[in-house]
Amino acid sequence: MKKVSRDCCKCVIIWKINWSNLMNHSLFNTSMSFDGNTYRNIPEIHGDIDPFDDLTTNSAARKQAHSISKASKILDMETHQIRDYNKAIGYGFNLRRWSPSRFGDGSFYVWYGCKKPETTIYETCYHWYQRFLNDCNYFDTSTTIIAQRSIYKVQLTGILIDMRKKSDSFPDLIQPDMKRYGKTQILGNRVQSEGQPGILTCSARDKKGENFAVFKQRILHDPSYYEFLEYQLQPTKGVIEVCNDSGDVILEI
């Protein structure tokens, strides 16, 4: 059996004590009441959507359903509201398995949003580049790679743990390396187990941005479609061009 030195054991003990102190005190001593908009950026293929295609394959029946919907102007609106809610809020909470994230270890779901639409772009461009493209080895091509996205505006109303001023004393809050989320996942486990609704913290990708990490679905409501985006990766340049629905480049990352 391999022997472990006393110095090594001492370092581990000291780290655990310091981490315990952070977990019990300074990280959780500021809260705030928030009632405003947050923005959620999700992958979404744009095109014509038939809200009745999952109900029947009969074209005549779908045509009649559309006629009734347009005449009343109620069913169509309710259908869009339900879809917006499921896309922007409900989808992740309804899954049975979740991927690890900054504040979640995969045993529960954490919903992420940003205070500004621009911050969602910086956040999602990074994750798209790292998780999808790098894993699939698509960088060997010179062909432009395209992804379509949608930003949804979501109302958030609740009491949040405010960690925006904690990053200097606890830099792991904005740790850029996705493989080193261990400490913030422990933090997230405490928030989840104690039933706290969410955290407000600084963005790791946008220096002026702020992010919401939401643990309780009940504080999110009234989602609405906000903006279409298209990400265009130029592999030879190592640049992602972000275009709006008019095809204009609004940001390069």
Backbone as JSON, one array per atom type, in Angstrom:
{
  "sequence": "MKKVSRDCCKCVIIWKINWSNLMNHSLFNTSMSFDGNTYRNIPEIHGDIDPFDDLTTNSAARKQAHSISKASKILDMETHQIRDYNKAIGYGFNLRRWSPSRFGDGSFYVWYGCKKPETTIYETCYHWYQRFLNDCNYFDTSTTIIAQRSIYKVQLTGILIDMRKKSDSFPDLIQPDMKRYGKTQILGNRVQSEGQPGILTCSARDKKGENFAVFKQRILHDPSYYEFLEYQLQPTKGVIEVCNDSGDVILEI",
  "N": [[0.85, -1.2, 0.0], [0.51, 2.21, -0.83], [2.22, 4.79, 0.85], [1.07, 7.82, 2.33], [2.23, 11.07, 2.7], [2.64, 13.07, 5.73], [2.54, 15.8, 5.34], [1.06, 16.01, 3.02], [-1.42, 15.02, 3.85], [-1.97, 16.98, 5.74], [-2.35, 19.24, 4.11], [-4.67, 18.54, 2.73], [-6.5, 18.42, 4.86], [-6.45, 21.12, 5.75], [-7.43, 22.38, 3.44], [-10.03, 21.32, 3.41], [-11.06, 22.41, 5.77], [-10.93, 25.2, 5.23], [-12.59, 25.31, 3.01], [-14.97, 24.43, 4.16], [-15.5, 26.55, 5.87], [-16.0, 28.59, 4.02], [-18.29, 27.54, 2.8], [-20.08, 27.63, 4.89], [-20.36, 30.28, 5.64], [-19.31, 33.01, 4.31], [-19.99, 32.9, 1.55], [-22.73, 32.79, 1.44], [-23.94, 34.92, 2.66], [-25.31, 37.09, 1.61], [-28.27, 38.21, 0.21], [-30.92, 38.84, -2.19], [-33.87, 40.42, -3.45], [-35.38, 39.72, -6.45], [-37.08, 40.84, -9.32], [-37.69, 40.68, -12.42], [-36.55, 40.7, -15.89], [-34.96, 37.9, -17.41], [-32.68, 36.25, -19.65], [-32.69, 33.58, -21.92], [-30.84, 31.39, -23.88], [-31.18, 29.16, -26.44], [-30.65, 26.16, -28.46], [-32.29, 25.98, -31.56], [-34.01, 24.95, -34.37], [-35.05, 26.85, -37.03], [-38.07, 27.43, -38.8], [-41.1, 26.62, -40.63], [-43.68, 25.7, -38.47], [-46.03, 23.3, -37.64], [-48.6, 23.3, -35.46], [-50.37, 21.21, -35.11], [-49.45, 18.85, -36.12], [-48.71, 16.71, -34.58], [-51.01, 15.62, -33.76], [-52.63, 14.6, -35.77], [-52.32, 12.9, -38.93], [-53.8, 13.46, -41.07], [-54.34, 15.61, -43.64], [-56.57, 17.19, -44.28], [-57.93, 17.32, -41.88], [-56.06, 18.69, -40.3], [-56.06, 21.11, -41.66], [-58.64, 22.04, -41.15], [-58.44, 22.33, -38.4], [-56.58, 24.43, -38.24], [-58.13, 26.47, -39.35], [-60.16, 26.8, -37.44], [-58.58, 27.6, -35.32], [-57.47, 30.03, -36.21], [-59.79, 31.5, -36.48], [-60.79, 31.81, -33.88], [-58.59, 32.79, -32.53], [-57.58, 32.11, -30.13], [-56.83, 29.49, -29.42], [-54.5, 29.27, -30.94], [-52.85, 31.2, -29.75], [-52.65, 30.2, -27.12], [-51.37, 27.78, -27.68], [-48.85, 28.65, -28.57], [-47.96, 29.89, -26.24], [-47.73, 27.73, -24.48], [-45.77, 26.27, -25.82], [-43.62, 28.06, -25.81], [-43.14, 28.14, -23.05], [-42.38, 25.48, -22.49], [-40.08, 25.25, -24.05], [-38.38, 27.34, -23.15], [-38.35, 27.12, -20.37], [-39.54, 24.71, -19.11], [-38.5, 22.34, -20.27], [-35.88, 21.33, -19.44], [-36.29, 20.85, -16.67], [-38.07, 18.78, -16.78], [-36.72, 16.55, -17.6], [-35.18, 13.35, -16.89], [-32.57, 12.76, -16.58], [-29.57, 14.59, -16.23], [-26.99, 16.73, -17.48], [-23.8, 17.44, -16.04], [-23.03, 20.69, -14.71], [-22.0, 24.11, -14.06], [-23.04, 24.64, -11.44], [-24.32, 22.3, -10.92], [-24.17, 18.81, -10.31], [-25.19, 16.86, -11.88], [-27.09, 15.33, -10.66], [-29.37, 16.7, -10.27], [-31.36, 19.34, -11.77], [-30.22, 22.44, -13.1], [-31.2, 25.57, -14.07], [-30.14, 27.99, -16.38], [-29.78, 31.45, -16.94], [-29.37, 34.8, -18.29], [-28.66, 38.24, -17.45], [-28.5, 40.03, -19.52], [-29.16, 39.94, -23.06], [-26.86, 39.81, -24.69], [-24.92, 38.61, -23.09], [-25.78, 35.98, -23.02], [-25.01, 35.13, -25.51], [-22.18, 35.12, -25.49], [-21.81, 33.16, -23.51], [-23.08, 30.83, -24.61], [-21.8, 30.5, -27.06], [-19.24, 29.78, -26.25], [-19.72, 27.27, -24.97], [-20.87, 25.83, -27.07], [-18.74, 25.71, -28.87], [-16.79, 24.33, -27.35], [-18.0, 21.94, -26.26], [-19.58, 20.67, -28.28], [-18.44, 20.99, -30.96], [-15.65, 20.55, -30.59], [-15.63, 18.02, -29.39], [-16.61, 16.51, -31.47], [-14.67, 16.66, -33.34], [-14.72, 18.5, -35.48], [-13.07, 20.44, -36.37], [-11.32, 19.88, -38.34], [-12.18, 20.57, -40.8], [-12.67, 22.98, -43.44], [-15.01, 24.07, -43.98], [-17.73, 26.28, -43.39], [-19.43, 26.15, -40.33], [-22.67, 25.92, -39.1], [-25.05, 26.99, -36.7], [-28.3, 27.29, -35.44], [-30.07, 29.45, -33.28], [-32.22, 30.49, -30.55], [-33.28, 33.22, -28.57], [-34.96, 33.57, -25.58], [-37.1, 35.56, -23.6], [-37.56, 35.64, -20.14], [-39.52, 35.93, -17.26], [-38.38, 36.46, -13.99], [-38.95, 35.93, -10.63], [-38.15, 36.19, -7.37], [-36.33, 35.32, -4.31], [-32.9, 35.56, -4.23], [-29.61, 34.16, -3.76], [-27.0, 36.31, -3.59], [-24.09, 36.4, -5.25], [-22.38, 38.02, -6.6], [-20.33, 39.72, -5.77], [-18.47, 38.05, -4.74], [-16.53, 36.85, -6.23], [-13.83, 37.63, -6.23], [-12.77, 36.72, -3.8], [-13.45, 34.1, -4.03], [-12.61, 32.67, -6.64], [-13.42, 30.44, -8.11], [-16.06, 30.69, -8.74], [-16.2, 31.93, -11.17], [-14.74, 30.25, -12.72], [-13.16, 29.34, -15.69], [-12.68, 26.84, -16.84], [-14.4, 24.02, -17.76], [-13.92, 21.52, -16.73], [-13.27, 21.83, -14.17], [-15.24, 22.3, -12.24], [-15.81, 21.36, -9.75], [-15.85, 22.49, -7.06], [-17.84, 24.5, -7.18], [-19.98, 22.91, -7.79], [-20.34, 21.5, -5.44], [-21.16, 23.61, -3.88], [-23.55, 24.22, -5.23], [-24.97, 21.89, -4.63], [-25.53, 22.26, -1.93], [-27.22, 24.51, -2.03], [-29.36, 23.43, -3.47], [-30.17, 21.28, -1.78], [-31.03, 22.64, 0.47], [-33.21, 23.93, -0.42], [-33.15, 26.46, -1.6], [-34.03, 28.98, -3.99], [-32.37, 30.12, -6.05], [-29.32, 31.51, -7.56], [-27.46, 34.5, -8.06], [-24.86, 35.52, -10.03], [-21.58, 36.5, -11.28], [-20.7, 36.5, -14.79], [-18.66, 34.08, -16.42], [-17.79, 34.29, -18.98], [-18.47, 36.73, -20.11], [-17.25, 39.73, -19.24], [-18.67, 41.87, -18.22], [-21.06, 40.8, -17.69], [-23.89, 39.17, -16.05], [-25.17, 36.29, -14.43], [-27.93, 34.02, -13.9], [-28.51, 31.27, -11.84], [-30.82, 28.91, -11.54], [-32.67, 26.96, -9.32], [-35.21, 26.25, -8.6], [-38.14, 25.78, -10.27], [-40.45, 27.26, -9.96], [-39.99, 30.01, -9.71], [-39.73, 31.04, -12.19], [-41.38, 32.43, -14.98], [-43.85, 33.43, -17.48], [-42.62, 33.28, -20.23], [-41.31, 34.51, -23.36], [-40.79, 34.72, -26.89], [-37.79, 36.15, -28.08], [-35.52, 36.71, -29.83], [-33.98, 35.72, -32.92], [-31.01, 33.94, -33.75], [-28.01, 33.2, -35.56], [-25.23, 31.16, -35.48], [-22.09, 31.19, -36.94], [-19.39, 29.37, -37.54], [-16.12, 29.9, -38.5], [-13.82, 27.78, -39.29], [-11.13, 27.96, -40.22], [-10.38, 30.47, -39.45], [-10.9, 30.5, -36.79], [-12.99, 31.84, -35.63], [-16.21, 32.83, -34.47], [-18.98, 33.99, -36.05], [-21.75, 35.92, -35.25], [-24.99, 36.16, -36.27], [-27.95, 38.1, -36.96], [-31.56, 37.9, -37.56], [-31.73, 39.15, -39.97], [-29.46, 38.53, -41.26], [-27.24, 40.02, -40.74], [-24.01, 40.52, -39.34], [-23.62, 40.68, -35.98], [-21.91, 40.33, -33.94], [-18.6, 39.2, -33.25], [-16.77, 36.44, -32.13]],
  "CA": [[0.0, 0.0, 0.0], [1.32, 3.43, -0.96], [2.12, 5.66, 2.0], [0.79, 9.23, 2.07], [3.01, 11.87, 3.63], [1.88, 13.88, 6.67], [2.35, 17.12, 4.75], [-0.03, 15.89, 2.06], [-2.65, 14.91, 4.65], [-2.2, 18.27, 6.36], [-2.88, 20.14, 3.08], [-6.06, 18.14, 2.47], [-7.3, 18.83, 6.01], [-6.55, 22.58, 5.72], [-8.33, 22.73, 2.35], [-11.39, 20.99, 3.81], [-11.48, 23.38, 6.78], [-11.17, 26.47, 4.56], [-13.77, 25.16, 2.16], [-16.12, 24.34, 5.06], [-15.78, 27.91, 6.33], [-16.63, 29.31, 2.92], [-19.62, 26.99, 2.6], [-20.97, 27.93, 6.01], [-20.48, 31.69, 5.98], [-19.18, 34.18, 3.45], [-20.62, 32.78, 0.23], [-24.18, 32.76, 1.53], [-24.42, 35.95, 3.58], [-25.96, 38.19, 0.9], [-29.42, 37.81, -0.61], [-31.61, 39.97, -2.81], [-35.15, 40.15, -4.08], [-35.31, 40.08, -7.88], [-38.32, 40.74, -10.08], [-37.37, 41.29, -13.71], [-36.32, 39.82, -17.03], [-33.72, 37.17, -17.66], [-32.68, 35.79, -21.04], [-32.3, 32.18, -22.09], [-30.41, 31.15, -25.26], [-31.27, 27.71, -26.66], [-30.6, 25.72, -29.86], [-33.63, 25.8, -32.14], [-34.06, 25.02, -35.83], [-36.15, 27.73, -37.42], [-38.81, 27.03, -39.98], [-42.54, 26.55, -40.42], [-44.07, 24.71, -37.48], [-47.45, 22.98, -37.62], [-48.91, 22.91, -34.08], [-51.3, 20.08, -35.08], [-48.9, 17.69, -36.82], [-48.58, 15.58, -33.67], [-52.35, 15.16, -33.42], [-53.2, 13.83, -36.87], [-51.6, 12.91, -40.2], [-54.8, 13.8, -42.08], [-54.14, 17.01, -44.02], [-57.86, 17.89, -44.22], [-58.23, 17.56, -40.46], [-55.16, 19.75, -39.84], [-56.52, 22.36, -42.28], [-59.81, 22.48, -40.39], [-57.95, 22.78, -37.09], [-55.99, 25.76, -38.44], [-59.23, 27.41, -39.6], [-60.79, 27.07, -36.14], [-57.6, 28.32, -34.51], [-57.38, 31.41, -36.69], [-61.07, 32.17, -36.25], [-60.92, 32.13, -32.46], [-57.36, 33.49, -32.11], [-57.31, 31.74, -28.73], [-56.08, 28.24, -29.4], [-53.16, 29.51, -31.47], [-52.08, 31.93, -28.75], [-52.36, 29.29, -26.02], [-50.39, 26.82, -28.17], [-47.53, 29.3, -28.56], [-47.56, 30.11, -24.85], [-47.29, 26.44, -23.95], [-44.5, 25.92, -26.47], [-42.59, 28.95, -25.28], [-42.83, 27.72, -21.68], [-41.65, 24.22, -22.52], [-38.75, 25.47, -24.62], [-37.56, 28.27, -22.38], [-38.31, 26.8, -18.94], [-39.95, 23.4, -18.64], [-37.82, 21.18, -20.87], [-34.81, 20.78, -18.6], [-36.82, 20.36, -15.41], [-38.86, 17.57, -17.02], [-35.85, 15.42, -17.92], [-34.84, 12.46, -15.78], [-31.12, 12.76, -16.47], [-29.04, 15.91, -16.53], [-25.55, 16.85, -17.63], [-23.18, 18.31, -15.03], [-22.86, 22.09, -15.1], [-21.22, 24.85, -13.06], [-23.61, 24.48, -10.1], [-25.02, 21.03, -10.81], [-23.31, 17.64, -10.53], [-25.9, 15.9, -12.72], [-28.13, 14.64, -9.9], [-30.55, 17.57, -10.33], [-31.28, 20.29, -12.9], [-30.01, 23.86, -12.85], [-31.59, 26.4, -15.22], [-29.27, 29.16, -16.46], [-30.18, 32.59, -17.76], [-28.47, 35.95, -18.17], [-29.33, 39.53, -17.29], [-28.52, 40.71, -20.83], [-29.11, 39.02, -24.2], [-25.49, 39.68, -25.2], [-24.19, 37.66, -22.26], [-26.16, 34.62, -23.45], [-24.25, 34.8, -26.72], [-20.83, 34.76, -25.05], [-21.88, 31.89, -22.78], [-23.44, 29.69, -25.47], [-20.74, 30.31, -28.07], [-18.16, 29.02, -25.62], [-20.13, 25.88, -24.75], [-21.05, 25.21, -28.39], [-17.4, 25.48, -29.4], [-16.07, 23.35, -26.56], [-18.68, 20.66, -26.03], [-20.08, 20.02, -29.49], [-17.51, 20.96, -32.09], [-14.38, 19.94, -30.21], [-15.86, 16.6, -29.17], [-16.88, 15.84, -32.75], [-13.5, 16.83, -34.22], [-15.13, 19.18, -36.71], [-12.13, 21.5, -36.71], [-10.49, 19.46, -39.46], [-12.8, 21.03, -42.02], [-12.62, 24.42, -43.71], [-16.38, 24.47, -44.27], [-18.41, 27.04, -42.35], [-20.36, 25.35, -39.53], [-23.77, 26.81, -38.73], [-26.01, 26.57, -35.67], [-29.38, 28.24, -35.24], [-30.39, 29.64, -31.87], [-33.29, 31.42, -30.19], [-33.24, 33.8, -27.24], [-36.27, 33.78, -24.97], [-37.15, 36.42, -22.41], [-38.3, 34.94, -19.08], [-39.67, 36.7, -16.02], [-37.87, 35.78, -12.79], [-39.41, 36.6, -9.41], [-37.79, 35.38, -6.22], [-35.2, 35.69, -3.46], [-31.69, 34.91, -4.73], [-28.32, 34.35, -3.1], [-26.23, 37.22, -4.44], [-22.66, 36.08, -5.16], [-21.67, 38.83, -7.6], [-19.13, 40.34, -5.19], [-17.69, 37.0, -4.08], [-15.6, 36.24, -7.19], [-12.43, 37.92, -5.88], [-12.36, 35.83, -2.71], [-13.72, 32.73, -4.44], [-12.55, 32.74, -8.1], [-14.05, 29.3, -8.76], [-17.38, 31.11, -9.22], [-16.06, 32.27, -12.6], [-13.73, 29.34, -13.27], [-13.48, 29.14, -17.1], [-12.48, 25.46, -17.27], [-15.56, 23.21, -17.42], [-13.5, 20.31, -16.04], [-12.9, 22.19, -12.8], [-16.44, 22.82, -11.59], [-16.06, 20.57, -8.56], [-16.18, 23.28, -5.87], [-19.13, 25.16, -7.35], [-21.01, 21.87, -7.76], [-20.6, 21.27, -4.01], [-21.94, 24.78, -3.49], [-24.88, 24.02, -5.79], [-25.63, 20.82, -3.88], [-26.07, 22.83, -0.7], [-28.35, 25.36, -2.41], [-30.45, 22.54, -3.84], [-30.64, 20.49, -0.63], [-31.69, 23.52, 1.43], [-34.43, 24.46, -1.03], [-33.02, 27.84, -2.06], [-34.49, 29.04, -5.39], [-31.4, 30.45, -7.09], [-28.09, 32.28, -7.33], [-27.07, 35.52, -9.04], [-23.39, 35.55, -10.0], [-20.95, 37.1, -12.46], [-20.46, 35.6, -15.91], [-17.27, 33.69, -16.67], [-17.48, 34.53, -20.4], [-18.69, 38.14, -20.4], [-16.72, 40.42, -18.06], [-19.68, 42.79, -17.69], [-22.32, 40.06, -17.63], [-24.35, 38.53, -14.82], [-25.94, 35.09, -14.73], [-28.81, 33.41, -12.91], [-28.57, 29.81, -11.74], [-32.12, 28.71, -10.9], [-32.87, 25.59, -8.84], [-36.63, 26.03, -8.41], [-38.88, 26.17, -11.46], [-41.57, 28.13, -9.62], [-39.68, 31.44, -9.78], [-39.66, 31.4, -13.61], [-42.72, 32.47, -15.58], [-44.12, 34.35, -18.59], [-41.59, 33.33, -21.28], [-41.72, 35.0, -24.68], [-39.73, 34.69, -27.89], [-37.11, 37.45, -28.12], [-34.64, 36.98, -30.97], [-33.34, 34.64, -33.67], [-29.58, 34.11, -33.99], [-27.32, 32.12, -36.26], [-23.79, 31.13, -35.23], [-21.34, 30.69, -38.09], [-17.99, 29.15, -37.18], [-15.15, 29.85, -39.58], [-12.74, 26.97, -38.69], [-9.78, 28.41, -40.59], [-10.11, 31.73, -38.74], [-11.12, 30.33, -35.36], [-13.91, 32.91, -35.25], [-17.65, 32.6, -34.6], [-19.77, 35.18, -36.42], [-23.13, 35.82, -34.76], [-25.84, 36.92, -37.19], [-29.35, 38.24, -36.58], [-32.48, 37.33, -38.53], [-31.53, 39.83, -41.26], [-28.2, 38.06, -41.82], [-26.16, 40.93, -40.39], [-23.11, 40.09, -38.27], [-23.75, 41.6, -34.85], [-20.84, 40.07, -32.97], [-17.59, 38.2, -33.58], [-16.15, 35.9, -30.91]],
  "C": [[0.89, 1.25, 0.0], [1.09, 4.34, 0.24], [1.89, 7.1, 1.57], [1.51, 10.06, 3.12], [2.1, 12.7, 4.54], [1.59, 15.26, 6.1], [1.17, 17.1, 3.78], [-1.37, 15.83, 2.79], [-3.02, 16.25, 5.27], [-2.83, 19.25, 5.37], [-4.36, 19.84, 2.8], [-6.96, 18.6, 3.6], [-7.52, 20.33, 6.01], [-7.53, 23.02, 4.63], [-9.78, 22.48, 2.74], [-11.92, 21.98, 4.84], [-11.83, 24.71, 6.12], [-12.44, 26.41, 3.72], [-15.04, 25.1, 3.01], [-16.51, 25.72, 5.56], [-16.49, 28.73, 5.25], [-18.08, 28.85, 2.74], [-20.58, 27.43, 3.7], [-21.22, 29.42, 6.2], [-20.48, 32.62, 4.76], [-19.89, 34.08, 2.1], [-22.12, 32.96, 0.27], [-24.77, 33.92, 2.34], [-25.08, 37.15, 2.92], [-27.1, 37.63, 0.05], [-30.08, 39.05, -1.19], [-32.94, 39.5, -3.37], [-35.08, 40.62, -5.53], [-36.67, 39.87, -8.53], [-38.09, 41.45, -11.42], [-37.11, 40.24, -14.77], [-34.98, 39.12, -16.95], [-33.82, 36.58, -19.05], [-32.04, 34.42, -21.14], [-32.02, 31.91, -23.56], [-30.36, 29.64, -25.5], [-31.11, 27.37, -28.14], [-32.01, 25.48, -30.38], [-33.56, 25.96, -33.65], [-35.27, 25.82, -36.24], [-36.77, 27.27, -38.73], [-40.29, 27.0, -39.67], [-42.87, 25.41, -39.48], [-45.58, 24.53, -37.52], [-47.82, 22.51, -36.23], [-49.82, 21.69, -33.97], [-50.72, 18.82, -35.71], [-48.7, 16.49, -35.91], [-49.94, 15.0, -33.26], [-52.96, 14.29, -34.52], [-52.32, 13.94, -38.11], [-52.53, 13.27, -41.35], [-54.71, 15.28, -42.4], [-55.43, 17.82, -43.94], [-58.21, 18.25, -42.78], [-57.34, 18.67, -39.91], [-55.59, 21.1, -40.4], [-57.71, 22.93, -41.53], [-59.4, 23.01, -39.02], [-57.33, 24.17, -37.18], [-57.07, 26.81, -38.63], [-59.91, 27.81, -38.29], [-59.87, 27.92, -35.28], [-57.53, 29.79, -34.91], [-58.65, 32.19, -36.41], [-61.2, 32.63, -34.8], [-59.77, 32.98, -31.93], [-57.01, 33.19, -30.65], [-56.43, 30.51, -28.67], [-54.65, 28.45, -29.87], [-52.28, 30.21, -30.45], [-51.7, 31.02, -27.59], [-51.31, 28.26, -26.42], [-48.99, 27.4, -28.12], [-47.05, 29.54, -27.14], [-47.03, 28.84, -24.21], [-45.94, 26.06, -24.52], [-43.36, 26.78, -25.95], [-42.17, 28.52, -23.88], [-41.99, 26.45, -21.68], [-40.22, 24.4, -23.05], [-37.85, 26.26, -23.68], [-37.38, 27.87, -20.93], [-38.45, 25.3, -18.67], [-39.1, 22.23, -19.09], [-36.8, 20.54, -19.94], [-35.31, 20.2, -17.3], [-37.56, 19.04, -15.58], [-38.01, 16.35, -17.38], [-35.59, 14.58, -16.67], [-33.33, 12.35, -15.58], [-30.6, 14.13, -16.92], [-27.52, 15.86, -16.66], [-25.0, 17.73, -16.51], [-22.99, 19.72, -15.59], [-22.11, 22.8, -13.98], [-21.74, 24.61, -11.64], [-24.37, 23.17, -9.93], [-24.1, 19.86, -11.12], [-23.97, 16.58, -11.39], [-26.98, 15.14, -11.99], [-29.41, 15.47, -9.81], [-30.32, 18.59, -11.44], [-31.06, 21.71, -12.39], [-30.31, 24.61, -14.15], [-30.72, 27.65, -15.22], [-29.85, 30.22, -17.39], [-29.24, 33.75, -17.5], [-29.28, 37.24, -18.05], [-29.44, 40.28, -18.62], [-28.48, 39.67, -21.95], [-27.69, 38.77, -24.71], [-24.68, 38.66, -24.4], [-24.53, 36.23, -22.64], [-25.37, 34.18, -24.67], [-22.84, 34.36, -26.35], [-20.82, 33.39, -24.36], [-22.1, 30.71, -23.73], [-22.42, 29.46, -26.58], [-19.6, 29.48, -27.49], [-18.54, 27.55, -25.49], [-20.34, 25.14, -26.07], [-19.69, 24.82, -28.97], [-16.72, 24.32, -28.68], [-16.73, 21.98, -26.56], [-19.05, 19.94, -27.33], [-19.0, 19.87, -30.55], [-16.21, 20.25, -31.75], [-14.52, 18.43, -30.01], [-16.04, 15.83, -30.48], [-15.74, 16.0, -33.76], [-13.85, 17.49, -35.55], [-14.12, 20.25, -37.16], [-11.21, 21.11, -37.87], [-11.02, 19.95, -40.79], [-12.64, 22.53, -42.19], [-14.01, 24.96, -44.01], [-16.99, 25.21, -43.1], [-19.45, 26.15, -41.64], [-21.4, 26.28, -38.93], [-24.64, 26.17, -37.65], [-27.05, 27.67, -35.51], [-29.79, 28.26, -33.78], [-31.59, 30.56, -31.71], [-33.03, 31.94, -28.78], [-34.68, 34.02, -26.78], [-36.13, 34.69, -23.75], [-38.05, 35.74, -21.38], [-38.35, 35.84, -17.85], [-39.19, 35.85, -14.84], [-38.29, 36.59, -11.57], [-39.07, 35.72, -8.21], [-36.63, 35.96, -5.42], [-33.99, 34.87, -3.91], [-30.51, 35.13, -3.8], [-27.44, 35.15, -4.04], [-24.73, 36.98, -4.24], [-21.82, 36.94, -6.12], [-20.38, 39.44, -7.05], [-18.22, 39.33, -4.49], [-16.57, 36.43, -4.97], [-14.14, 36.48, -6.84], [-11.93, 36.98, -4.79], [-12.59, 34.36, -3.06], [-13.78, 32.66, -5.97], [-13.17, 31.55, -8.83], [-15.45, 29.63, -9.25], [-17.35, 31.48, -10.7], [-14.93, 31.45, -13.24], [-14.07, 29.06, -14.74], [-13.41, 27.69, -17.57], [-13.65, 24.59, -16.81], [-15.19, 21.94, -16.65], [-13.15, 20.57, -14.57], [-14.07, 22.86, -12.07], [-16.73, 22.15, -10.24], [-16.53, 21.38, -7.36], [-17.55, 23.94, -6.01], [-20.27, 24.14, -7.4], [-21.34, 21.49, -6.31], [-21.47, 22.4, -3.46], [-23.4, 24.62, -3.97], [-25.67, 22.94, -5.08], [-26.23, 21.35, -2.59], [-27.3, 23.68, -1.01], [-29.57, 24.5, -2.71], [-31.04, 21.82, -2.62], [-31.38, 21.34, 0.39], [-32.91, 24.21, 0.85], [-34.36, 25.91, -1.45], [-33.36, 27.92, -3.55], [-33.41, 29.34, -6.42], [-30.25, 31.3, -6.64], [-27.96, 33.33, -8.42], [-25.56, 35.69, -8.93], [-22.86, 36.22, -11.26], [-20.74, 36.05, -13.55], [-18.97, 35.32, -16.06], [-16.85, 34.04, -18.09], [-17.61, 36.0, -20.81], [-18.31, 38.93, -19.15], [-17.75, 41.36, -17.43], [-21.02, 42.1, -17.47], [-22.62, 39.46, -16.27], [-25.29, 37.39, -15.18], [-26.82, 34.67, -13.56], [-28.67, 31.9, -12.99], [-29.81, 29.49, -10.91], [-32.31, 27.23, -10.57], [-34.34, 25.23, -8.7], [-37.43, 26.63, -9.57], [-39.93, 27.24, -11.17], [-41.27, 29.62, -9.74], [-39.56, 31.94, -11.22], [-41.05, 31.38, -14.22], [-42.75, 33.44, -16.76], [-42.99, 34.41, -19.63], [-42.16, 33.87, -22.58], [-40.52, 34.97, -25.61], [-39.13, 36.07, -28.02], [-36.34, 37.69, -29.41], [-34.11, 35.69, -31.6], [-31.86, 34.97, -33.86], [-29.07, 32.94, -34.81], [-25.83, 32.25, -35.99], [-23.1, 30.51, -36.43], [-19.86, 30.6, -37.7], [-17.15, 29.05, -38.43], [-13.93, 29.1, -39.05], [-11.34, 27.47, -39.0], [-9.39, 29.69, -39.87], [-10.2, 31.56, -37.23], [-12.05, 31.38, -34.81], [-15.35, 32.45, -35.42], [-18.32, 33.93, -34.9], [-21.21, 34.95, -35.98], [-23.99, 36.75, -35.62], [-27.27, 37.0, -36.65], [-30.25, 37.71, -37.69], [-32.4, 38.0, -39.89], [-30.25, 39.39, -41.95], [-27.03, 38.96, -41.53], [-25.32, 40.37, -39.25], [-23.17, 41.12, -37.15], [-22.64, 41.44, -33.82], [-19.89, 39.04, -33.52], [-16.88, 37.76, -32.31], [-15.04, 34.93, -31.31]]
}
